[in-house]
Amino acid sequence: MKYAFYLFLMLLISSCGITSTVHDYDEQQNFSVYKTYNFFPKMDSGLNELDQKRLLSITEAAMQAKGFTKSETPDIYVNFSSIITKEASNNSIGVGVGSNGGGVGIGIGGAIPIGGPRIFLELTTDFVDVKKDALVWQAVARKQFNPKDSPNAHTHFFQKVIEKSFVKYPPKKK
């Protein structure tokens, strides 16, 4: 029983940092034609100016790692949008009282919530074909976020989100 408790505790702690990501793309598109990129000219990411700068810098490095070159006449525009949501904590402590006297069972139970609400940032990354003016690839990543974290923690947060977002680009044809 002691091992089950520790296993549950480890699972709970490790689940806090997971980034969930969903990818979608135009199945008819040949992604090998895209060699250059730039950021969408009128981007409204929903992030504050400092976080947007961090995100763009991290994305530039990721795009270069994927073989892209930044250009004033790009093949694709990269666009971001974000949503911040608060959710009630799923964590609680159970309390119970029980009795079993003379064949009669009585039980009372309850749960006391622990911790405050959790904040999540959902970041949508779009690749838009400039010539066609059409969305060709998209990643939506969702991860627990703390707006009060240090600048270094925010940089690390966006590195993890972009890493998970770009893991399936270019898409593999089935």
The 8 nearest C-alpha neighbors of each residue, nearest first, counted from 0:
[[1, 3, 2, 4, 5, 6, 7, 8],
 [0, 2, 4, 3, 5, 6, 7, 8],
 [3, 1, 5, 4, 0, 6, 7, 8],
 [2, 4, 6, 0, 5, 1, 7, 8],
 [3, 5, 7, 1, 2, 6, 8, 0],
 [6, 4, 8, 2, 7, 3, 9, 1],
 [5, 7, 3, 9, 8, 4, 2, 10],
 [6, 8, 10, 4, 5, 9, 3, 11],
 [7, 9, 5, 11, 6, 10, 4, 12],
 [10, 8, 12, 6, 11, 7, 13, 5],
 [11, 9, 7, 13, 8, 12, 14, 6],
 [10, 12, 8, 14, 9, 13, 7, 15],
 [13, 11, 9, 10, 14, 15, 8, 16],
 [12, 14, 10, 15, 11, 9, 16, 17],
 [15, 13, 11, 16, 17, 12, 10, 9],
 [14, 16, 13, 17, 12, 143, 11, 142],
 [17, 15, 14, 13, 18, 143, 142, 12],
 [18, 16, 14, 15, 19, 142, 13, 143],
 [19, 17, 142, 141, 20, 140, 16, 160],
 [18, 20, 141, 140, 17, 142, 21, 163],
 [21, 19, 140, 139, 18, 141, 164, 22],
 [20, 22, 139, 138, 140, 23, 19, 164],
 [23, 21, 138, 137, 139, 20, 24, 167],
 [24, 22, 137, 136, 138, 21, 25, 135],
 [23, 25, 136, 135, 26, 137, 22, 170],
 [24, 26, 135, 27, 28, 136, 23, 134],
 [25, 27, 28, 24, 172, 29, 135, 170],
 [28, 26, 25, 29, 24, 135, 30, 172],
 [29, 27, 25, 26, 30, 135, 24, 31],
 [28, 30, 31, 32, 27, 26, 33, 25],
 [31, 29, 32, 33, 28, 169, 170, 135],
 [30, 32, 33, 29, 34, 169, 28, 170],
 [33, 31, 30, 29, 34, 74, 28, 35],
 [34, 32, 31, 74, 30, 35, 75, 67],
 [33, 35, 67, 32, 68, 74, 36, 66],
 [36, 34, 68, 73, 74, 67, 69, 70],
 [37, 35, 73, 75, 69, 76, 74, 70],
 [36, 38, 76, 69, 73, 70, 77, 39],
 [37, 39, 77, 76, 78, 40, 36, 42],
 [38, 40, 76, 78, 42, 77, 41, 37],
 [41, 39, 42, 38, 37, 76, 78, 77],
 [42, 40, 39, 43, 38, 78, 44, 79],
 [41, 43, 39, 40, 44, 78, 79, 38],
 [42, 44, 45, 41, 80, 79, 46, 78],
 [43, 45, 80, 79, 46, 81, 42, 51],
 [44, 46, 81, 43, 80, 47, 82, 79],
 [47, 45, 44, 51, 50, 48, 81, 43],
 [46, 48, 50, 49, 51, 45, 44, 52],
 [47, 49, 51, 50, 52, 46, 53, 45],
 [50, 48, 52, 51, 47, 53, 46, 54],
 [51, 49, 53, 52, 47, 48, 46, 54],
 [50, 52, 54, 48, 53, 49, 46, 55],
 [53, 51, 49, 55, 50, 54, 56, 48],
 [54, 52, 50, 56, 51, 55, 154, 57],
 [53, 55, 51, 57, 52, 56, 157, 58],
 [56, 54, 58, 52, 57, 53, 59, 51],
 [55, 57, 59, 53, 58, 54, 52, 60],
 [58, 56, 54, 60, 59, 55, 53, 158],
 [57, 59, 61, 55, 60, 56, 62, 54],
 [60, 58, 62, 56, 61, 57, 55, 63],
 [59, 61, 63, 57, 58, 62, 64, 56],
 [60, 62, 58, 64, 63, 59, 57, 65],
 [63, 61, 65, 59, 67, 64, 60, 58],
 [62, 64, 67, 66, 60, 65, 61, 59],
 [63, 65, 61, 62, 66, 60, 67, 59],
 [64, 66, 62, 63, 67, 61, 168, 169],
 [67, 65, 63, 64, 62, 68, 34, 35],
 [68, 66, 63, 34, 35, 62, 65, 36],
 [67, 69, 35, 63, 70, 36, 34, 66],
 [68, 70, 36, 37, 35, 67, 73, 71],
 [71, 69, 73, 72, 35, 36, 37, 68],
 [70, 72, 73, 37, 69, 36, 35, 74],
 [73, 71, 70, 74, 35, 36, 37, 69],
 [74, 72, 36, 35, 70, 75, 37, 71],
 [73, 75, 35, 33, 129, 36, 128, 34],
 [76, 74, 128, 36, 129, 127, 73, 126],
 [75, 77, 127, 39, 37, 38, 36, 126],
 [76, 78, 38, 126, 39, 125, 37, 75],
 [77, 79, 125, 39, 124, 38, 42, 76],
 [80, 78, 124, 44, 123, 125, 81, 122],
 [79, 81, 44, 123, 122, 45, 43, 124],
 [82, 80, 122, 45, 121, 44, 123, 83],
 [81, 83, 121, 120, 84, 122, 45, 80],
 [82, 84, 120, 119, 121, 81, 118, 85],
 [85, 83, 119, 118, 82, 120, 86, 121],
 [86, 84, 118, 117, 116, 119, 87, 83],
 [85, 87, 117, 116, 88, 118, 84, 119],
 [88, 86, 116, 117, 89, 85, 115, 90],
 [87, 89, 116, 90, 117, 115, 86, 114],
 [90, 88, 87, 91, 112, 113, 86, 116],
 [89, 91, 88, 113, 112, 92, 114, 111],
 [92, 90, 112, 113, 111, 110, 93, 89],
 [91, 93, 111, 110, 112, 94, 113, 90],
 [94, 92, 110, 109, 111, 91, 95, 108],
 [93, 95, 109, 108, 110, 92, 96, 111],
 [96, 94, 108, 107, 109, 97, 93, 106],
 [95, 97, 107, 106, 108, 94, 98, 105],
 [98, 96, 106, 105, 107, 95, 99, 104],
 [97, 99, 105, 104, 100, 106, 96, 103],
 [100, 98, 104, 103, 102, 105, 101, 97],
 [99, 101, 103, 102, 98, 104, 105, 97],
 [100, 102, 103, 99, 104, 98, 105, 97],
 [101, 103, 100, 99, 104, 98, 105, 97],
 [104, 102, 101, 99, 100, 105, 98, 106],
 [105, 103, 99, 98, 102, 106, 100, 97],
 [104, 106, 98, 97, 99, 103, 107, 96],
 [107, 105, 97, 96, 98, 108, 104, 95],
 [106, 108, 96, 95, 97, 105, 109, 94],
 [109, 107, 95, 94, 96, 106, 110, 93],
 [108, 110, 94, 93, 95, 111, 107, 92],
 [111, 109, 93, 92, 91, 94, 112, 108],
 [110, 112, 92, 91, 93, 113, 109, 94],
 [113, 111, 91, 90, 110, 92, 114, 88],
 [114, 112, 91, 90, 111, 115, 92, 88],
 [115, 113, 88, 112, 116, 90, 91, 117],
 [114, 116, 88, 117, 113, 87, 112, 86],
 [115, 117, 87, 88, 86, 85, 118, 114],
 [118, 116, 86, 85, 88, 87, 115, 119],
 [117, 119, 85, 144, 84, 143, 86, 145],
 [120, 118, 143, 144, 84, 142, 83, 85],
 [119, 121, 83, 142, 141, 82, 144, 122],
 [120, 122, 141, 82, 81, 140, 83, 119],
 [121, 123, 81, 140, 139, 80, 120, 141],
 [122, 124, 139, 80, 79, 138, 81, 125],
 [125, 123, 79, 138, 137, 78, 139, 122],
 [126, 124, 137, 78, 77, 136, 127, 79],
 [127, 125, 77, 136, 76, 135, 134, 75],
 [126, 128, 134, 76, 75, 133, 135, 129],
 [127, 129, 75, 133, 132, 131, 130, 74],
 [128, 130, 132, 75, 131, 74, 127, 76],
 [131, 129, 132, 128, 74, 133, 75, 127],
 [130, 132, 133, 128, 129, 127, 134, 135],
 [133, 131, 129, 128, 130, 127, 134, 75],
 [134, 132, 131, 128, 127, 135, 129, 130],
 [133, 135, 127, 126, 136, 128, 125, 132],
 [134, 136, 25, 24, 127, 126, 133, 128],
 [137, 135, 24, 126, 23, 125, 134, 25],
 [138, 136, 125, 23, 124, 22, 24, 126],
 [137, 139, 22, 124, 164, 21, 123, 140],
 [138, 140, 123, 21, 20, 122, 124, 22],
 [139, 141, 20, 122, 121, 19, 164, 138],
 [142, 140, 121, 19, 18, 120, 20, 122],
 [143, 141, 18, 119, 120, 144, 17, 19],
 [142, 144, 119, 118, 120, 16, 15, 117],
 [145, 143, 119, 118, 120, 142, 146, 156],
 [144, 146, 147, 148, 118, 143, 119, 153],
 [145, 147, 148, 144, 153, 118, 149, 120],
 [148, 146, 145, 149, 144, 150, 153, 152],
 [149, 147, 145, 146, 152, 153, 150, 151],
 [148, 150, 152, 151, 153, 147, 146, 154],
 [151, 149, 153, 152, 154, 148, 50, 155],
 [150, 152, 154, 149, 153, 155, 148, 156],
 [151, 153, 155, 149, 154, 150, 148, 156],
 [154, 152, 156, 150, 155, 151, 157, 149],
 [153, 155, 151, 157, 152, 156, 53, 158],
 [154, 156, 152, 158, 153, 157, 151, 159],
 [157, 155, 153, 159, 154, 158, 152, 160],
 [156, 158, 160, 154, 159, 155, 54, 161],
 [159, 157, 155, 161, 156, 160, 162, 154],
 [158, 160, 162, 156, 157, 161, 163, 155],
 [159, 161, 157, 163, 162, 158, 164, 156],
 [162, 160, 164, 158, 163, 159, 165, 157],
 [161, 163, 159, 165, 160, 164, 158, 166],
 [164, 162, 160, 166, 161, 165, 159, 20],
 [165, 163, 161, 162, 138, 166, 160, 140],
 [164, 166, 168, 162, 167, 163, 161, 138],
 [165, 167, 163, 164, 168, 162, 169, 161],
 [168, 166, 165, 170, 169, 164, 22, 171],
 [169, 167, 170, 165, 166, 171, 164, 65],
 [168, 170, 167, 171, 30, 31, 165, 166],
 [171, 169, 168, 167, 172, 24, 30, 136],
 [170, 172, 173, 169, 167, 168, 26, 30],
 [173, 171, 170, 26, 169, 27, 29, 28],
 [172, 171, 170, 26, 27, 169, 24, 25]]
